[in-house]
Amino acid sequence: MPPILKNSDLTIPLYQVRYDDEDELQATLAQHPELLREDTDVPLRTVRREVSMEGQYLDILMVDATGMPIAVEVKLAKNADIRRKIVGQILEYASLLSNLTVDELDSIARGGALNETLHAFAVEGETTFEDLRKACGTHLRAGQVRIIIAVDEAPEGLIQIFEFLSRRSDLDIRLVQLHKYLLKTGEILVVPNLLVKPENIRSRKLIDPRFMQVILAYQDIAPEGFPIWEDDEPDWRLVCPLCMEGTVGSL
């Protein structure tokens, strides 16, 4: 029995249909990145599709409003290698991104696309482009990247692999299933379902822009190798001990 879409006047049955190919799902996500965003996540935007990285192509590069890079890989269930290759790709993308600078990432995104996306966030928010760009660089150096695998159907074995990785690592990896439905009106409905999300990290929220300015200013003058980020989380006490005593709002 199909699910239904109901309003006060009409009940419309929803019939699940298959994506024509991976490119269709990839294009849908690139155009509508909000399909991959949880309610507790900050906004995210698409930077570029088909980004060349070390001889292979990342399906979609995104970035969120904190400047954190997001790698999206699209797989269809009919792909016979979906389980065999997926773990290697997750680790490879995490490693490749964490070894890039902001300039290098902007360059491989076909020159300027990353900066343009950060500019768009700056226009809409309170954080400046310069601060977002510095924050993006900090995320890269700290290995703070998100890897999302988007599928049309998730085999049980794939879910188990992601659950294992989620429990045993501090990587921000997510498995999202996106069903496609055809309405009798001819319209398409895409329904996302986050099947696995990281268990060992806290949701990253936007930091007060004034406080972020203090952090970024200190990074510019801090001794080389001074650890602002420890264990994938910022240790604000290393920068401003009194801030941990409730004085953040006075900055």
Backbone torsions as a table, in degrees:
resi	resn	phi	psi	omega
1	MET	NA	131.3	-178.8
2	PRO	-79.1	153.6	171.0
3	PRO	-67.9	165.3	-178.4
4	ILE	-126.1	154.4	172.2
5	LEU	-112.9	120.1	-171.3
6	LYS	-126.2	135.6	168.8
7	ASN	-127.2	-171.3	-173.3
8	SER	-64.8	-25.1	-174.7
9	ASP	-110.5	-17.5	-168.3
10	LEU	-147.5	143.8	173.1
11	THR	-117.3	120.6	-175.7
12	ILE	-115.8	118.0	175.6
13	PRO	-70.8	144.3	179.6
14	LEU	-107.8	125.3	-178.5
15	TYR	-110.1	118.8	-178.8
16	GLN	-70.8	134.9	178.2
17	VAL	-128.9	162.7	-178.9
18	ARG	-88.8	152.3	170.6
19	TYR	-71.6	145.6	179.5
20	ASP	-61.9	-41.6	179.5
21	ASP	-164.9	179.2	-179.6
22	GLU	-64.2	-30.5	-178.9
23	ASP	-63.1	-35.3	179.0
24	GLU	-64.3	-46.6	179.1
25	LEU	-66.4	-40.2	179.0
26	GLN	-61.1	-45.0	-179.7
27	ALA	-64.2	-38.0	179.3
28	THR	-63.0	-44.0	-179.0
29	LEU	-70.4	-38.6	178.7
30	ALA	-63.2	-35.9	-179.7
31	GLN	-80.1	-28.3	-176.7
32	HIS	-130.6	70.2	-178.3
33	PRO	-62.0	-18.4	179.2
34	GLU	-62.9	-17.4	176.2
35	LEU	-64.4	-20.6	-177.5
36	LEU	-104.7	10.7	-176.2
37	ARG	-105.7	127.3	171.7
38	GLU	-76.0	162.9	179.2
39	ASP	-61.0	-32.3	-178.0
40	THR	-86.5	-4.8	-179.7
41	ASP	-81.8	151.9	171.3
42	VAL	-75.2	162.9	-179.9
43	PRO	-58.3	153.1	175.5
44	LEU	-136.5	157.8	-178.5
45	ARG	-135.7	154.1	175.2
46	THR	-81.9	131.9	175.9
47	VAL	-92.4	-52.9	-176.3
48	ARG	-165.7	147.4	170.5
49	ARG	-92.8	155.0	174.3
50	GLU	52.3	66.1	180.0
51	VAL	-94.2	123.2	-177.6
52	SER	-75.2	124.8	179.3
53	MET	-138.2	109.1	176.3
54	GLU	52.3	46.1	174.7
55	GLY	86.5	-1.6	175.1
56	GLN	-129.8	169.5	-175.1
57	TYR	-114.9	122.1	171.3
58	LEU	-76.0	130.0	-174.5
59	ASP	-59.1	-52.2	-179.0
60	ILE	-142.4	132.7	170.6
61	LEU	-104.7	126.2	176.3
62	MET	-123.8	171.5	174.5
63	VAL	-146.6	145.8	179.1
64	ASP	-101.1	-179.3	-172.5
65	ALA	-72.7	-5.8	172.9
66	THR	-95.6	-2.1	-176.8
67	GLY	89.6	8.9	-178.8
68	MET	-80.5	126.8	177.5
69	PRO	-70.4	145.9	-179.4
70	ILE	-132.5	123.6	177.8
71	ALA	-102.3	126.7	-178.5
72	VAL	-117.0	124.3	176.9
73	GLU	-116.7	130.7	-176.1
74	VAL	-104.9	132.7	179.1
75	LYS	-137.3	139.7	171.9
76	LEU	-102.6	150.1	-176.5
77	ALA	-60.4	-27.7	-179.0
78	LYS	-73.0	-10.1	176.2
79	ASN	-72.4	113.2	-174.4
80	ALA	-64.2	-21.6	-176.6
81	ASP	-95.5	11.1	-171.2
82	ILE	-57.2	-39.0	-179.2
83	ARG	-88.8	-36.7	-173.6
84	ARG	-66.8	-37.5	-173.9
85	LYS	-96.4	-17.8	-166.5
86	ILE	-64.2	-42.2	-177.7
87	VAL	-64.0	-43.8	178.4
88	GLY	-61.4	-38.9	179.6
89	GLN	-67.4	-40.6	178.7
90	ILE	-57.6	-51.4	-177.5
91	LEU	-66.5	-37.8	-178.7
92	GLU	-66.7	-44.5	179.3
93	TYR	-64.8	-40.9	178.2
94	ALA	-61.2	-42.2	-179.6
95	SER	-68.7	-45.4	-178.2
96	LEU	-62.4	-44.7	-178.4
97	LEU	-65.5	-39.7	-176.9
98	SER	-70.9	-11.0	178.6
99	ASN	-102.0	8.5	-179.8
100	LEU	-103.9	151.3	169.1
101	THR	-91.5	170.4	177.0
102	VAL	-61.0	-42.4	180.0
103	ASP	-62.0	-42.0	-179.5
104	GLU	-66.8	-41.1	178.8
105	LEU	-65.6	-40.1	177.9
106	ASP	-64.2	-35.8	-178.8
107	SER	-68.6	-45.7	-178.5
108	ILE	-73.5	-16.5	173.9
109	ALA	-83.8	28.4	176.0
110	ARG	66.2	40.0	168.4
111	GLY	65.1	95.3	172.1
112	GLY	100.5	-15.4	-175.4
113	ALA	-65.5	-38.0	179.1
114	LEU	-67.5	-46.5	178.5
115	ASN	-59.6	-40.4	179.2
116	GLU	-62.1	-40.2	-179.3
117	THR	-68.8	-40.8	177.5
118	LEU	-65.9	-36.7	175.5
119	HIS	-59.4	-42.1	-179.2
120	ALA	-62.4	-40.8	176.6
121	PHE	-64.0	-41.1	-177.8
122	ALA	-63.8	-37.4	-180.0
123	VAL	-64.5	-37.0	-175.9
124	GLU	-84.8	-23.8	-174.1
125	GLY	-114.9	-165.2	-177.9
126	GLU	-98.1	-14.2	-178.8
127	THR	-83.6	137.2	-178.6
128	THR	-75.5	160.8	176.9
129	PHE	-59.4	-42.8	-178.3
130	GLU	-61.4	-41.5	179.8
131	ASP	-69.0	-38.8	177.4
132	LEU	-64.5	-39.0	179.8
133	ARG	-66.0	-41.6	176.3
134	LYS	-64.3	-40.6	179.3
135	ALA	-63.7	-37.8	177.7
136	CYS	-62.5	-43.1	177.7
137	GLY	-62.5	-38.2	178.9
138	THR	-66.3	-42.4	176.6
139	HIS	-58.1	-44.1	-178.9
140	LEU	-63.1	-47.8	-178.4
141	ARG	-63.1	-33.8	-178.2
142	ALA	-85.4	-2.0	-178.1
143	GLY	72.0	20.9	179.7
144	GLN	-87.5	83.6	177.6
145	VAL	-128.6	155.0	177.9
146	ARG	-110.8	135.4	176.8
147	ILE	-114.8	122.6	179.5
148	ILE	-118.3	126.4	172.6
149	ILE	-104.0	118.3	-178.2
150	ALA	-106.6	126.1	-175.4
151	VAL	-131.6	159.4	174.1
152	ASP	-83.3	-36.7	175.8
153	GLU	-142.1	138.2	-178.5
154	ALA	-109.3	110.5	175.2
155	PRO	-60.6	151.1	-178.0
156	GLU	-58.4	-37.4	179.5
157	GLY	-62.2	-35.8	179.1
158	LEU	-69.3	-40.6	177.7
159	ILE	-61.1	-42.2	179.5
160	GLN	-62.9	-38.9	177.6
161	ILE	-62.0	-45.8	-179.3
162	PHE	-67.1	-38.3	178.0
163	GLU	-63.8	-39.0	177.8
164	PHE	-63.5	-48.3	180.0
165	LEU	-62.5	-37.6	-179.5
166	SER	-65.2	-38.6	-179.2
167	ARG	-76.2	-32.9	-169.8
168	ARG	-100.9	0.5	-179.0
169	SER	-141.2	169.0	175.6
170	ASP	-105.8	20.0	176.7
171	LEU	-73.3	142.1	175.6
172	ASP	-88.5	86.1	-179.8
173	ILE	-118.9	141.6	-176.7
174	ARG	-137.3	144.8	176.1
175	LEU	-116.2	118.2	-177.1
176	VAL	-120.6	127.9	176.7
177	GLN	-102.2	132.7	-177.5
178	LEU	-125.7	106.1	177.7
179	HIS	-86.1	142.3	179.9
180	LYS	-111.3	128.5	-179.7
181	TYR	-120.9	143.0	177.0
182	LEU	-107.3	121.2	176.7
183	LEU	-84.5	155.4	178.9
184	LYS	-61.4	-23.0	177.9
185	THR	-74.4	-7.5	-178.0
186	GLY	93.4	-6.5	178.8
187	GLU	-77.6	157.3	-179.3
188	ILE	-110.2	135.8	175.8
189	LEU	-119.4	126.3	177.6
190	VAL	-111.8	124.3	-176.1
191	VAL	-115.5	112.0	178.8
192	PRO	-84.7	149.4	177.0
193	ASN	-141.4	112.2	178.9
194	LEU	-77.6	106.8	-175.3
195	LEU	-84.2	-39.0	-179.3
196	VAL	-139.5	132.3	175.2
197	LYS	-132.6	163.7	-176.2
198	PRO	-64.8	139.0	179.7
199	GLU	-100.0	-19.5	-169.8
200	ASN	-105.1	8.9	177.7
201	ILE	-131.1	153.2	178.5
202	ARG	-88.8	153.0	176.5
203	SER	-61.0	136.2	178.8
204	ARG	-88.7	123.5	-179.3
205	LYS	-111.7	160.1	178.3
206	LEU	-63.2	135.5	178.9
207	ILE	-91.8	145.2	175.7
208	ASP	-50.7	122.9	-176.4
209	PRO	-54.0	-34.6	-179.2
210	ARG	-66.9	-38.4	179.0
211	PHE	-70.3	-39.2	177.9
212	MET	-61.8	-35.6	177.9
213	GLN	-61.8	-38.3	177.3
214	VAL	-63.7	-45.5	-178.7
215	ILE	-61.7	-48.9	-176.9
216	LEU	-66.8	-36.5	177.7
217	ALA	-64.3	-38.7	-179.6
218	TYR	-69.2	-36.7	178.8
219	GLN	-59.9	-32.8	-178.7
220	ASP	-66.7	-27.5	-175.7
221	ILE	-113.9	-3.0	-177.8
222	ALA	-67.6	150.2	176.2
223	PRO	-58.4	148.2	-178.9
224	GLU	-58.1	131.4	179.2
225	GLY	86.0	-0.4	-179.7
226	PHE	-66.0	126.4	-171.7
227	PRO	-83.8	98.9	172.6
228	ILE	-78.3	-42.0	179.2
229	TRP	-102.5	126.4	175.8
230	GLU	-127.8	133.3	177.5
231	ASP	54.1	42.0	176.1
232	ASP	65.5	11.5	175.7
233	GLU	-131.2	140.9	179.7
234	PRO	-69.4	132.0	176.8
235	ASP	-98.8	86.1	-175.1
236	TRP	-60.5	-26.5	-177.0
237	ARG	-63.8	-25.8	177.9
238	LEU	-67.7	-22.7	-176.4
239	VAL	-100.2	-45.5	-173.6
240	CYS	-142.0	83.1	-175.8
241	PRO	-54.0	-38.6	-176.3
242	LEU	-68.0	-22.2	-179.0
243	CYS	-62.5	-27.9	-179.8
244	MET	-78.1	-4.4	178.9
245	GLU	-101.1	18.2	175.3
246	GLY	94.3	16.3	-178.3
247	THR	-102.4	9.1	-177.3
248	VAL	-58.9	-40.6	-176.3
249	GLY	-64.9	-13.8	-178.2
250	SER	-92.0	-3.0	-179.0
251	LEU	-67.5	NA	NA
